[in-house]
Amino acid sequence: MSDLISRESGPTVNPQHNDEPEKGIVVDMLRRGIKIVPAWLLISLLVWGVDGALSAAYGVALIFANFLTASLFLTWAARISPAALMFAALFGFIFRLGALTVAVIAVSKISFFAPVPLGITIIVSHLGLLVWETRYVSLSLAYPGLGPDNMAPKKFKEIK
Amino acid sequence: MIDLLAQADNALDGLKAVGAGLGYGLAAIGPGVGIGLVVGNAITAMARQPESAGMVRTTMFLGIAFTEALALIGFVVFILLNFA
């Protein structure tokens, strides 16, 4: 039956049949984030100017890198053992916070650095992407039949 | 007199930096505990029902990310206090 159906597009997360769910979630987030980033940068440009837009771009890049690092680290640890997963979650958290701090302090002396747009972008992009993703994931967890995979527009081939 | 004022100004800047760092550290404690709880319970759930590990890990990852948002708010306050 599945070979009769080809999907045009849609999120990759299907929590029930996925060996690396973290990676799927982050890929979905990045895909959505890339669509939204130009609009956010335009808003930043209009509100805070070029410096604000550059700082906002840096903030978005930091958040993307943060999600990506978290998913890679957790996926790697989950393959090893539950203890490794615990280690990766807790020390990964500290490591990522430290890396974010270093990344921001490193650019703080550069002329385009604007703390307000950077800070707002970090919080908005992190929470925005999470809420957006949770909306899809919650639905697919509660009603697997109505998950995003199944809700995506489908093209049915004609059966002759 | 001007020297005294300059010293007071320097001390104020120093206190601001110390406060920002302290606030950031305190803001990271709660999420640290929260992530520990999330992952601990996720591991318990995976041990009880290995077949639902994918679902549990999905929820766990989102839970970690939401909990981490609290630390990020502390981080942003740190940025604003130090650099704004």
gemmi code that builds the backbone of each chain (N, CA, C; Angstrom):
import gemmi

chains = {
    "A": [
        ("MET", (0.830, -1.205, 0.000), (0.000, 0.000, 0.000), (0.866, 1.257, 0.000)),
        ("SER", (1.965, 1.173, 0.800), (2.781, 2.380, 0.922), (3.445, 2.761, -0.401)),
        ("ASP", (3.671, 1.765, -1.262), (4.299, 2.117, -2.529), (3.331, 2.810, -3.480)),
        ("LEU", (2.055, 2.774, -3.145), (1.076, 3.474, -3.988), (1.001, 4.958, -3.626)),
        ("ILE", (1.562, 5.299, -2.480), (1.463, 6.666, -2.013), (2.841, 7.317, -2.009)),
        ("SER", (2.945, 8.457, -2.627), (4.210, 9.191, -2.517), (3.916, 10.560, -1.924)),
        ("ARG", (4.714, 10.919, -0.954), (4.452, 12.176, -0.244), (5.289, 13.290, -0.860)),
        ("GLU", (4.695, 14.490, -0.960), (5.448, 15.619, -1.510), (6.424, 16.175, -0.477)),
        ("SER", (5.923, 16.419, 0.731), (6.786, 16.973, 1.772), (6.158, 16.669, 3.115)),
        ("GLY", (6.915, 16.956, 4.177), (6.361, 16.764, 5.506), (7.448, 16.503, 6.510)),
        ("PRO", (7.152, 16.741, 7.789), (8.160, 16.527, 8.817), (8.600, 15.076, 8.881)),
        ("THR", (9.805, 14.886, 9.366), (10.356, 13.532, 9.393), (10.107, 12.824, 10.718)),
        ("VAL", (9.621, 13.571, 11.705), (9.505, 12.977, 13.035), (8.321, 12.037, 13.114)),
        ("ASN", (8.618, 10.838, 13.433), (7.566, 9.909, 13.801), (8.090, 9.182, 15.024)),
        ("PRO", (7.750, 9.695, 16.214), (8.375, 9.206, 17.439), (8.202, 7.720, 17.664)),
        ("GLN", (7.199, 7.144, 17.043), (6.946, 5.744, 17.324), (7.829, 4.802, 16.513)),
        ("HIS", (8.335, 5.295, 15.396), (9.157, 4.432, 14.548), (10.423, 5.179, 14.166)),
        ("ASN", (11.241, 5.508, 15.134), (12.425, 6.269, 14.828), (13.529, 5.865, 15.804)),
        ("ASP", (14.680, 5.453, 15.249), (15.782, 5.057, 16.118), (16.528, 6.262, 16.671)),
        ("GLU", (16.450, 7.373, 15.950), (17.147, 8.577, 16.386), (16.168, 9.749, 16.417)),
        ("PRO", (15.253, 9.746, 17.383), (14.213, 10.776, 17.379), (14.752, 12.187, 17.577)),
        ("GLU", (15.846, 12.313, 18.335), (16.399, 13.651, 18.589), (16.829, 14.305, 17.278)),
        ("LYS", (17.481, 13.497, 16.447), (17.952, 14.031, 15.171), (16.777, 14.468, 14.301)),
        ("GLY", (15.732, 13.641, 14.296), (14.543, 13.973, 13.504), (13.914, 15.279, 13.964)),
        ("ILE", (13.824, 15.436, 15.282), (13.233, 16.665, 15.835), (14.041, 17.884, 15.416)),
        ("VAL", (15.356, 17.782, 15.549), (16.198, 18.947, 15.255), (16.190, 19.257, 13.757)),
        ("VAL", (16.171, 18.232, 12.935), (16.105, 18.478, 11.489), (14.801, 19.217, 11.154)),
        ("ASP", (13.716, 18.790, 11.765), (12.433, 19.480, 11.572), (12.514, 20.929, 12.017)),
        ("MET", (13.103, 21.127, 13.195), (13.230, 22.489, 13.733), (14.058, 23.373, 12.806)),
        ("LEU", (15.169, 22.843, 12.334), (16.039, 23.636, 11.460), (15.318, 23.970, 10.161)),
        ("ARG", (14.570, 22.995, 9.663), (13.841, 23.212, 8.418), (12.830, 24.342, 8.589)),
        ("ARG", (12.123, 24.305, 9.697), (11.147, 25.376, 9.949), (11.853, 26.692, 10.238)),
        ("GLY", (12.930, 26.592, 11.010), (13.660, 27.807, 11.381), (14.203, 28.534, 10.170)),
        ("ILE", (14.725, 27.787, 9.217), (15.302, 28.417, 8.029), (14.231, 29.183, 7.248)),
        ("LYS", (13.005, 28.689, 7.312), (11.918, 29.399, 6.611), (11.586, 30.716, 7.300)),
        ("ILE", (11.707, 30.738, 8.619), (11.277, 31.907, 9.399), (12.398, 32.942, 9.556)),
        ("VAL", (13.639, 32.476, 9.516), (14.780, 33.365, 9.799), (14.797, 34.636, 8.937)),
        ("PRO", (14.581, 34.558, 7.621), (14.624, 35.808, 6.837), (13.629, 36.852, 7.336)),
        ("ALA", (12.432, 36.413, 7.701), (11.427, 37.363, 8.205), (11.899, 37.996, 9.515)),
        ("TRP", (12.460, 37.168, 10.386), (12.942, 37.688, 11.676), (14.111, 38.659, 11.474)),
        ("LEU", (14.989, 38.338, 10.523), (16.119, 39.230, 10.253), (15.641, 40.557, 9.677)),
        ("LEU", (14.610, 40.476, 8.852), (14.036, 41.705, 8.277), (13.441, 42.580, 9.384)),
        ("ILE", (12.714, 41.940, 10.294), (12.146, 42.690, 11.430), (13.277, 43.308, 12.253)),
        ("SER", (14.322, 42.533, 12.500), (15.465, 43.046, 13.279), (16.129, 44.212, 12.566)),
        ("LEU", (16.220, 44.091, 11.239), (16.829, 45.164, 10.449), (16.013, 46.445, 10.578)),
        ("LEU", (14.700, 46.301, 10.510), (13.833, 47.481, 10.583), (13.847, 48.101, 11.981)),
        ("VAL", (13.886, 47.259, 12.998), (13.788, 47.771, 14.380), (15.141, 48.240, 14.903)),
        ("TRP", (16.192, 47.444, 14.687), (17.492, 47.739, 15.318), (18.591, 48.114, 14.326)),
        ("GLY", (18.300, 48.092, 13.061), (19.323, 48.432, 12.073), (20.204, 47.247, 11.697)),
        ("VAL", (21.260, 47.564, 10.958), (22.135, 46.498, 10.434), (22.811, 45.726, 11.572)),
        ("ASP", (23.280, 46.469, 12.584), (23.930, 45.795, 13.718), (22.978, 44.813, 14.394)),
        ("GLY", (21.732, 45.257, 14.552), (20.726, 44.398, 15.178), (20.467, 43.151, 14.351)),
        ("ALA", (20.388, 43.336, 13.022), (20.136, 42.182, 12.142), (21.296, 41.187, 12.217)),
        ("LEU", (22.521, 41.722, 12.227), (23.688, 40.827, 12.308), (23.712, 40.089, 13.648)),
        ("SER", (23.389, 40.828, 14.716), (23.368, 40.180, 16.036), (22.264, 39.128, 16.105)),
        ("ALA", (21.118, 39.454, 15.504), (20.013, 38.489, 15.489), (20.414, 37.238, 14.707)),
        ("ALA", (21.106, 37.442, 13.583), (21.567, 36.287, 12.796), (22.522, 35.426, 13.621)),
        ("TYR", (23.371, 36.092, 14.372), (24.305, 35.358, 15.229), (23.544, 34.583, 16.306)),
        ("GLY", (22.518, 35.222, 16.873), (21.703, 34.554, 17.897), (21.006, 33.320, 17.345)),
        ("VAL", (20.453, 33.451, 16.150), (19.780, 32.295, 15.533), (20.790, 31.176, 15.274)),
        ("ALA", (21.964, 31.567, 14.791), (22.992, 30.553, 14.527), (23.384, 29.832, 15.826)),
        ("LEU", (23.470, 30.598, 16.913), (23.810, 29.971, 18.200), (22.748, 28.968, 18.626)),
        ("ILE", (21.493, 29.350, 18.455), (20.404, 28.447, 18.864), (20.384, 27.188, 17.997)),
        ("PHE", (20.573, 27.362, 16.699), (20.636, 26.190, 15.806), (21.780, 25.264, 16.244)),
        ("ALA", (22.928, 25.881, 16.495), (24.087, 25.071, 16.897), (23.821, 24.376, 18.234)),
        ("ASN", (23.123, 25.071, 19.119), (22.811, 24.500, 20.432), (21.910, 23.261, 20.288)),
        ("PHE", (20.869, 23.389, 19.483), (19.967, 22.248, 19.264), (20.708, 21.084, 18.603)),
        ("LEU", (21.512, 21.438, 17.608), (22.227, 20.398, 16.860), (23.202, 19.648, 17.777)),
        ("THR", (23.925, 20.407, 18.584), (24.874, 19.773, 19.513), (24.140, 18.866, 20.492)),
        ("ALA", (23.025, 19.382, 21.021), (22.266, 18.585, 21.996), (21.802, 17.283, 21.367)),
        ("SER", (21.276, 17.357, 20.152), (20.741, 16.134, 19.527), (21.853, 15.142, 19.212)),
        ("LEU", (22.965, 15.639, 18.694), (24.066, 14.725, 18.347), (24.619, 14.043, 19.596)),
        ("PHE", (24.762, 14.840, 20.650), (25.327, 14.322, 21.895), (24.394, 13.274, 22.513)),
        ("LEU", (23.090, 13.581, 22.537), (22.134, 12.643, 23.146), (21.975, 11.382, 22.302)),
        ("THR", (21.954, 11.554, 20.981), (21.832, 10.384, 20.101), (23.027, 9.452, 20.277)),
        ("TRP", (24.195, 10.074, 20.333), (25.422, 9.280, 20.526), (25.376, 8.534, 21.870)),
        ("ALA", (24.966, 9.247, 22.923), (24.971, 8.626, 24.252), (23.895, 7.554, 24.384)),
        ("ALA", (22.751, 7.771, 23.731), (21.653, 6.805, 23.858), (22.039, 5.450, 23.266)),
        ("ARG", (22.957, 5.465, 22.301), (23.398, 4.204, 21.697), (24.267, 3.405, 22.677)),
        ("ILE", (24.888, 4.114, 23.618), (25.829, 3.440, 24.522), (25.095, 2.794, 25.703)),
        ("SER", (24.489, 3.635, 26.542), (23.790, 3.087, 27.718), (22.961, 4.184, 28.366)),
        ("PRO", (22.023, 3.803, 29.232), (21.244, 4.820, 29.958), (22.120, 5.728, 30.815)),
        ("ALA", (23.178, 5.169, 31.395), (24.066, 5.995, 32.220), (24.755, 7.056, 31.367)),
        ("ALA", (25.145, 6.628, 30.155), (25.776, 7.588, 29.243), (24.787, 8.674, 28.842)),
        ("LEU", (23.516, 8.296, 28.712), (22.473, 9.276, 28.359), (22.337, 10.325, 29.464)),
        ("MET", (22.345, 9.852, 30.705), (22.264, 10.765, 31.860), (23.469, 11.695, 31.859)),
        ("PHE", (24.629, 11.122, 31.627), (25.865, 11.911, 31.594), (25.786, 12.961, 30.491)),
        ("ALA", (25.347, 12.510, 29.308), (25.302, 13.425, 28.162), (24.299, 14.546, 28.394)),
        ("ALA", (23.180, 14.215, 29.025), (22.161, 15.245, 29.244), (22.669, 16.304, 30.221)),
        ("LEU", (23.254, 15.867, 31.315), (23.654, 16.831, 32.345), (24.947, 17.571, 31.975)),
        ("PHE", (25.959, 16.841, 31.565), (27.201, 17.527, 31.216), (27.064, 18.253, 29.878)),
        ("GLY", (26.196, 17.723, 29.008), (25.917, 18.430, 27.759), (25.289, 19.784, 28.031)),
        ("PHE", (24.417, 19.812, 29.004), (23.759, 21.071, 29.398), (24.812, 22.082, 29.856)),
        ("ILE", (25.690, 21.657, 30.741), (26.730, 22.566, 31.239), (27.670, 22.981, 30.107)),
        ("PHE", (28.045, 22.004, 29.293), (28.964, 22.289, 28.180), (28.351, 23.299, 27.212)),
        ("ARG", (27.065, 23.092, 26.890), (26.424, 23.986, 25.915), (26.245, 25.390, 26.481)),
        ("LEU", (25.901, 25.478, 27.758), (25.785, 26.812, 28.364), (27.144, 27.513, 28.355)),
        ("GLY", (28.182, 26.760, 28.684), (29.533, 27.333, 28.663), (29.919, 27.774, 27.259)),
        ("ALA", (29.603, 26.944, 26.280), (29.953, 27.277, 24.894), (29.198, 28.521, 24.434)),
        ("LEU", (27.922, 28.619, 24.823), (27.134, 29.807, 24.453), (27.753, 31.061, 25.070)),
        ("THR", (28.129, 30.947, 26.349), (28.720, 32.095, 27.036), (30.013, 32.523, 26.343)),
        ("VAL", (30.856, 31.552, 26.046), (32.124, 31.864, 25.371), (31.859, 32.481, 24.000)),
        ("ALA", (30.878, 31.924, 23.290), (30.580, 32.429, 21.942), (30.099, 33.876, 21.990)),
        ("VAL", (29.323, 34.214, 23.006), (28.823, 35.594, 23.100), (29.933, 36.540, 23.573)),
        ("ILE", (30.694, 36.106, 24.560), (31.781, 36.968, 25.057), (32.810, 37.197, 23.945)),
        ("ALA", (33.007, 36.181, 23.111), (34.000, 36.304, 22.040), (33.643, 37.401, 21.049)),
        ("VAL", (32.349, 37.604, 20.818), (31.965, 38.626, 19.832), (31.582, 39.957, 20.487)),
        ("SER", (31.661, 40.014, 21.809), (31.170, 41.217, 22.498), (31.987, 42.469, 22.180)),
        ("LYS", (33.220, 42.296, 21.733), (34.050, 43.467, 21.415), (33.946, 43.870, 19.941)),
        ("ILE", (33.247, 43.058, 19.172), (33.112, 43.365, 17.742), (32.082, 44.472, 17.573)),
        ("SER", (32.295, 45.313, 16.554), (31.497, 46.543, 16.436), (30.001, 46.284, 16.239)),
        ("PHE", (29.635, 45.208, 15.548), (28.206, 45.004, 15.260), (27.423, 44.426, 16.436)),
        ("PHE", (28.111, 44.051, 17.490), (27.460, 43.364, 18.611), (26.404, 44.260, 19.275)),
        ("ALA", (25.177, 43.767, 19.293), (24.079, 44.491, 19.945), (23.386, 43.520, 20.897)),
        ("PRO", (23.530, 43.713, 22.201), (23.038, 42.708, 23.157), (21.528, 42.530, 23.177)),
        ("VAL", (20.779, 43.615, 22.982), (19.311, 43.489, 23.095), (18.728, 42.602, 21.987)),
        ("PRO", (19.018, 42.890, 20.705), (18.495, 41.969, 19.669), (19.008, 40.553, 19.798)),
        ("LEU", (20.263, 40.432, 20.232), (20.825, 39.081, 20.404), (20.049, 38.315, 21.474)),
        ("GLY", (19.827, 38.981, 22.606), (19.109, 38.326, 23.707), (17.682, 37.974, 23.342)),
        ("ILE", (17.000, 38.936, 22.726), (15.605, 38.670, 22.336), (15.551, 37.528, 21.319)),
        ("THR", (16.482, 37.546, 20.370), (16.494, 36.486, 19.350), (16.738, 35.127, 19.971)),
        ("ILE", (17.654, 35.064, 20.927), (17.958, 33.774, 21.552), (16.702, 33.188, 22.207)),
        ("ILE", (16.007, 34.016, 22.992), (14.826, 33.491, 23.693), (13.689, 33.184, 22.715)),
        ("VAL", (13.428, 34.128, 21.811), (12.297, 33.936, 20.893), (12.520, 32.734, 19.977)),
        ("SER", (13.732, 32.616, 19.435), (13.951, 31.513, 18.490), (13.941, 30.164, 19.213)),
        ("HIS", (14.530, 30.118, 20.389), (14.546, 28.842, 21.131), (13.122, 28.404, 21.483)),
        ("LEU", (12.389, 29.313, 22.124), (11.029, 28.935, 22.542), (10.096, 28.765, 21.345)),
        ("GLY", (10.240, 29.646, 20.362), (9.364, 29.570, 19.185), (9.510, 28.247, 18.452)),
        ("LEU", (10.750, 27.872, 18.187), (10.978, 26.608, 17.477), (10.496, 25.418, 18.298)),
        ("LEU", (10.706, 25.503, 19.609), (10.282, 24.388, 20.472), (8.769, 24.227, 20.487)),
        ("VAL", (8.088, 25.346, 20.661), (6.617, 25.282, 20.723), (6.068, 24.776, 19.396)),
        ("TRP", (6.650, 25.275, 18.323), (6.205, 24.862, 16.983), (6.383, 23.350, 16.803)),
        ("GLU", (7.536, 22.855, 17.223), (7.814, 21.429, 17.071), (6.912, 20.602, 17.990)),
        ("THR", (6.738, 21.099, 19.215), (5.930, 20.354, 20.187), (4.508, 20.167, 19.681)),
        ("ARG", (4.029, 21.185, 18.981), (2.675, 21.111, 18.437), (2.536, 19.864, 17.547)),
        ("TYR", (3.517, 19.625, 16.715), (3.443, 18.473, 15.809), (3.704, 17.166, 16.551)),
        ("VAL", (4.731, 17.210, 17.403), (5.106, 15.971, 18.086), (4.002, 15.508, 19.036)),
        ("SER", (3.391, 16.456, 19.762), (2.320, 16.088, 20.691), (1.183, 15.410, 19.953)),
        ("LEU", (0.868, 15.963, 18.807), (-0.228, 15.398, 18.026), (0.088, 13.978, 17.590)),
        ("SER", (1.335, 13.779, 17.146), (1.671, 12.438, 16.658), (1.813, 11.442, 17.804)),
        ("LEU", (2.155, 11.957, 19.026), (2.226, 11.039, 20.160), (0.831, 10.641, 20.628)),
        ("ALA", (-0.077, 11.617, 20.629), (-1.420, 11.331, 21.123), (-2.224, 10.519, 20.115)),
        ("TYR", (-2.116, 10.899, 18.850), (-2.893, 10.220, 17.802), (-1.952, 9.849, 16.664)),
        ("PRO", (-1.276, 8.718, 16.777), (-0.296, 8.343, 15.747), (-0.873, 8.376, 14.333)),
        ("GLY", (-2.153, 8.057, 14.222), (-2.773, 8.045, 12.899), (-2.907, 9.429, 12.305)),
        ("LEU", (-2.934, 10.459, 13.193), (-3.063, 11.829, 12.714), (-1.741, 12.582, 12.786)),
        ("GLY", (-0.641, 11.854, 12.928), (0.667, 12.490, 13.048), (1.013, 13.297, 11.818)),
        ("PRO", (2.043, 14.141, 11.948), (2.399, 15.020, 10.848), (2.706, 14.273, 9.558)),
        ("ASP", (3.249, 13.066, 9.692), (3.527, 12.287, 8.484), (2.255, 12.031, 7.694)),
        ("ASN", (1.201, 11.773, 8.476), (-0.046, 11.424, 7.809), (-0.871, 12.646, 7.434)),
        ("MET", (-0.537, 13.794, 8.061), (-1.308, 14.997, 7.761), (-0.740, 15.766, 6.578)),
        ("ALA", (0.473, 15.436, 6.187), (1.093, 16.166, 5.084), (0.301, 15.912, 3.805)),
        ("PRO", (0.312, 16.904, 2.916), (-0.423, 16.719, 1.676), (0.093, 15.505, 0.910)),
        ("LYS", (-0.799, 14.713, 0.430), (-0.387, 13.481, -0.242), (-0.874, 13.470, -1.685)),
        ("LYS", (-0.103, 12.793, -2.460), (-0.482, 12.621, -3.853), (-0.761, 11.140, -4.049)),
        ("PHE", (-1.921, 10.804, -4.447), (-2.234, 9.408, -4.678), (-2.041, 9.095, -6.159)),
        ("LYS", (-1.309, 8.024, -6.378), (-1.168, 7.594, -7.768), (-2.441, 6.871, -8.174)),
        ("GLU", (-2.744, 6.984, -9.391), (-3.949, 6.288, -9.860), (-3.697, 4.793, -9.935)),
        ("ILE", (-4.644, 4.035, -9.463), (-4.513, 2.582, -9.539), (-5.237, 2.129, -10.800)),
        ("LYS", (-4.466, 1.550, -11.676), (-5.106, 1.132, -12.940), (-5.316, -0.375, -12.937)),
    ],
    "B": [
        ("MET", (38.469, 63.876, 45.229), (37.019, 63.623, 45.133), (36.675, 62.870, 43.838)),
        ("ILE", (37.299, 63.372, 42.741), (37.050, 62.725, 41.433), (37.582, 61.288, 41.446)),
        ("ASP", (38.739, 61.137, 42.098), (39.311, 59.781, 42.222), (38.354, 58.845, 42.952)),
        ("LEU", (37.780, 59.381, 44.031), (36.826, 58.574, 44.823), (35.619, 58.159, 43.978)),
        ("LEU", (35.113, 59.134, 43.212), (33.953, 58.840, 42.349), (34.310, 57.798, 41.292)),
        ("ALA", (35.519, 57.931, 40.740), (35.962, 56.963, 39.720), (36.077, 55.570, 40.334)),
        ("GLN", (36.601, 55.549, 41.566), (36.727, 54.247, 42.248), (35.349, 53.637, 42.514)),
        ("ALA", (34.429, 54.492, 42.959), (33.065, 54.005, 43.221), (32.433, 53.484, 41.941)),
        ("ASP", (32.686, 54.194, 40.831), (32.139, 53.773, 39.541), (32.700, 52.408, 39.148)),
        ("ASN", (34.014, 52.254, 39.328), (34.660, 50.964, 39.023), (34.086, 49.848, 39.893)),
        ("ALA", (33.900, 50.178, 41.181), (33.366, 49.172, 42.106), (31.957, 48.774, 41.702)),
        ("LEU", (31.197, 49.764, 41.239), (29.817, 49.484, 40.799), (29.815, 48.555, 39.581)),
        ("ASP", (30.715, 48.855, 38.637), (30.830, 47.986, 37.450), (31.210, 46.567, 37.849)),
        ("GLY", (32.148, 46.485, 38.786), (32.582, 45.168, 39.262), (31.441, 44.417, 39.919)),
        ("LEU", (30.687, 45.152, 40.760), (29.549, 44.501, 41.439), (28.506, 44.040, 40.434)),
        ("LYS", (28.315, 44.873, 39.387), (27.341, 44.497, 38.352), (27.759, 43.193, 37.666)),
        ("ALA", (29.055, 43.096, 37.357), (29.561, 41.878, 36.700), (29.423, 40.668, 37.628)),
        ("VAL", (29.739, 40.892, 38.914), (29.611, 39.779, 39.875), (28.145, 39.358, 39.993)),
        ("GLY", (27.254, 40.342, 40.071), (25.820, 40.042, 40.171), (25.318, 39.294, 38.954)),
        ("ALA", (25.791, 39.729, 37.767), (25.358, 39.061, 36.532), (25.809, 37.603, 36.528)),
        ("GLY", (27.062, 37.397, 36.895), (27.597, 36.028, 36.930), (26.883, 35.161, 37.945)),
        ("LEU", (26.633, 35.762, 39.111), (25.948, 35.027, 40.178), (24.512, 34.670, 39.752)),
        ("GLY", (23.848, 35.644, 39.138), (22.471, 35.412, 38.668), (22.429, 34.301, 37.625)),
        ("TYR", (23.403, 34.331, 36.717), (23.474, 33.313, 35.664), (23.678, 31.928, 36.285)),
        ("GLY", (24.585, 31.870, 37.244), (24.848, 30.593, 37.929), (23.616, 30.082, 38.657)),
        ("LEU", (22.946, 30.987, 39.354), (21.726, 30.580, 40.085), (20.633, 30.151, 39.114)),
        ("ALA", (20.554, 30.864, 37.986), (19.516, 30.524, 36.996), (19.765, 29.166, 36.359)),
        ("ALA", (21.004, 28.704, 36.395), (21.321, 27.402, 35.778), (21.061, 26.238, 36.735)),
        ("ILE", (20.914, 26.537, 38.033), (20.717, 25.442, 38.997), (19.371, 24.745, 38.781)),
        ("GLY", (18.313, 25.562, 38.678), (16.957, 25.002, 38.497), (16.861, 24.104, 37.279)),
        ("PRO", (17.258, 24.610, 36.102), (17.226, 23.744, 34.914), (18.086, 22.499, 35.067)),
        ("GLY", (19.208, 22.622, 35.771), (20.050, 21.436, 35.993), (19.286, 20.364, 36.739)),
        ("VAL", (18.604, 20.782, 37.809), (17.780, 19.827, 38.570), (16.657, 19.292, 37.682)),
        ("GLY", (16.041, 20.192, 36.928), (14.925, 19.788, 36.056), (15.356, 18.780, 35.012)),
        ("ILE", (16.504, 19.014, 34.394), (16.991, 18.076, 33.368), (17.309, 16.726, 34.005)),
        ("GLY", (17.863, 16.772, 35.191), (18.128, 15.511, 35.910), (16.848, 14.723, 36.125)),
        ("LEU", (15.793, 15.421, 36.542), (14.505, 14.736, 36.766), (13.943, 14.186, 35.457)),
        ("VAL", (13.989, 15.016, 34.413), (13.445, 14.583, 33.111), (14.157, 13.337, 32.618)),
        ("VAL", (15.479, 13.383, 32.614), (16.243, 12.254, 32.054), (16.121, 11.026, 32.966)),
        ("GLY", (16.147, 11.253, 34.281), (15.993, 10.125, 35.203), (14.681, 9.397, 34.989)),
        ("ASN", (13.613, 10.163, 34.879), (12.303, 9.529, 34.662), (12.197, 8.892, 33.275)),
        ("ALA", (12.857, 9.516, 32.305), (12.844, 8.930, 30.958), (13.566, 7.583, 30.964)),
        ("ILE", (14.669, 7.514, 31.678), (15.410, 6.241, 31.742), (14.574, 5.176, 32.452)),
        ("THR", (13.878, 5.576, 33.521), (12.987, 4.632, 34.203), (11.916, 4.112, 33.242)),
        ("ALA", (11.332, 5.051, 32.486), (10.279, 4.654, 31.540), (10.817, 3.722, 30.468)),
        ("MET", (12.039, 4.014, 29.975), (12.621, 3.157, 28.930), (12.961, 1.771, 29.483)),
        ("ALA", (13.365, 1.731, 30.760), (13.671, 0.437, 31.372), (12.395, -0.388, 31.549)),
        ("ARG", (11.299, 0.287, 31.862), (10.043, -0.450, 32.056), (9.405, -0.874, 30.740)),
        ("GLN", (9.489, 0.031, 29.758), (8.878, -0.270, 28.457), (9.860, 0.035, 27.330)),
        ("PRO", (10.782, -0.881, 27.094), (11.801, -0.625, 26.059), (11.191, -0.384, 24.677)),
        ("GLU", (10.022, -0.959, 24.433), (9.426, -0.806, 23.105), (8.966, 0.628, 22.828)),
        ("SER", (8.788, 1.398, 23.895), (8.348, 2.784, 23.678), (9.506, 3.769, 23.850)),
        ("ALA", (10.727, 3.272, 23.678), (11.896, 4.139, 23.902), (11.902, 5.347, 22.963)),
        ("GLY", (11.493, 5.131, 21.708), (11.496, 6.245, 20.749), (10.599, 7.380, 21.206)),
        ("MET", (9.406, 7.002, 21.654), (8.445, 7.993, 22.118), (8.967, 8.718, 23.363)),
        ("VAL", (9.547, 7.920, 24.267), (10.072, 8.497, 25.513), (11.221, 9.452, 25.219)),
        ("ARG", (12.086, 9.050, 24.302), (13.236, 9.910, 23.982), (12.795, 11.199, 23.304)),
        ("THR", (11.756, 11.115, 22.490), (11.218, 12.329, 21.863), (10.726, 13.304, 22.929)),
        ("THR", (9.927, 12.775, 23.840), (9.393, 13.617, 24.913), (10.528, 14.135, 25.791)),
        ("MET", (11.506, 13.281, 26.036), (12.634, 13.675, 26.878), (13.420, 14.831, 26.245)),
        ("PHE", (13.652, 14.722, 24.943), (14.424, 15.770, 24.268), (13.689, 17.105, 24.337)),
        ("LEU", (12.392, 17.066, 24.086), (11.611, 18.309, 24.163), (11.593, 18.846, 25.593)),
        ("GLY", (11.478, 17.936, 26.562), (11.491, 18.356, 27.969), (12.808, 19.010, 28.344)),
        ("ILE", (13.902, 18.416, 27.878), (15.223, 19.004, 28.156), (15.310, 20.403, 27.551)),
        ("ALA", (14.837, 20.514, 26.307), (14.941, 21.810, 25.619), (14.081, 22.870, 26.310)),
        ("PHE", (12.886, 22.474, 26.753), (12.037, 23.447, 27.450), (12.667, 23.863, 28.774)),
        ("THR", (13.220, 22.895, 29.482), (13.857, 23.209, 30.765), (15.053, 24.122, 30.559)),
        ("GLU", (15.758, 23.872, 29.472), (16.948, 24.665, 29.185), (16.603, 26.121, 28.879)),
        ("ALA", (15.370, 26.339, 28.429), (14.945, 27.711, 28.121), (15.071, 28.605, 29.356)),
        ("LEU", (14.849, 28.026, 30.533), (14.978, 28.813, 31.770), (16.417, 29.294, 31.956)),
        ("ALA", (17.346, 28.397, 31.691), (18.757, 28.783, 31.804), (19.105, 29.826, 30.754)),
        ("LEU", (18.494, 29.714, 29.579), (18.770, 30.691, 28.522), (18.253, 32.072, 28.909)),
        ("ILE", (17.138, 32.094, 29.633), (16.630, 33.391, 30.104), (17.651, 34.017, 31.065)),
        ("GLY", (18.198, 33.196, 31.956), (19.263, 33.671, 32.845), (20.478, 34.144, 32.054)),
        ("PHE", (20.774, 33.427, 30.987), (21.910, 33.786, 30.133), (21.689, 35.143, 29.465)),
        ("VAL", (20.470, 35.355, 29.012), (20.152, 36.626, 28.349), (20.224, 37.781, 29.355)),
        ("VAL", (19.754, 37.541, 30.561), (19.863, 38.576, 31.602), (21.339, 38.890, 31.864)),
        ("PHE", (22.154, 37.846, 31.862), (23.606, 38.015, 32.029), (24.185, 38.888, 30.908)),
        ("ILE", (23.754, 38.608, 29.676), (24.241, 39.404, 28.533), (23.827, 40.865, 28.698)),
        ("LEU", (22.560, 41.055, 29.045), (22.051, 42.427, 29.138), (22.745, 43.194, 30.267)),
        ("LEU", (22.959, 42.534, 31.399), (23.611, 43.221, 32.523), (25.069, 43.546, 32.211)),
        ("ASN", (25.711, 42.648, 31.496), (27.142, 42.839, 31.250), (27.448, 43.746, 30.066)),
        ("PHE", (26.617, 43.664, 29.022), (27.000, 44.329, 27.778), (26.077, 45.465, 27.353)),
        ("ALA", (24.874, 45.530, 27.903), (23.935, 46.563, 27.425), (24.279, 47.918, 28.056)),
    ],
}
model = gemmi.Model(1)
for chain_id, residues in chains.items():
    chain = gemmi.Chain(chain_id)
    for i, (resn, *xyz) in enumerate(residues, 1):
        res = gemmi.Residue()
        res.name, res.seqid = resn, gemmi.SeqId(i, " ")
        for name, pos in zip(("N", "CA", "C"), xyz):
            atom = gemmi.Atom()
            atom.name, atom.element = name, gemmi.Element(name[0])
            atom.pos, atom.b_iso = gemmi.Position(*pos), 0.0
            res.add_atom(atom)
        chain.add_residue(res)
    model.add_chain(chain)
structure = gemmi.Structure()
structure.add_model(model)
structure.setup_entities()
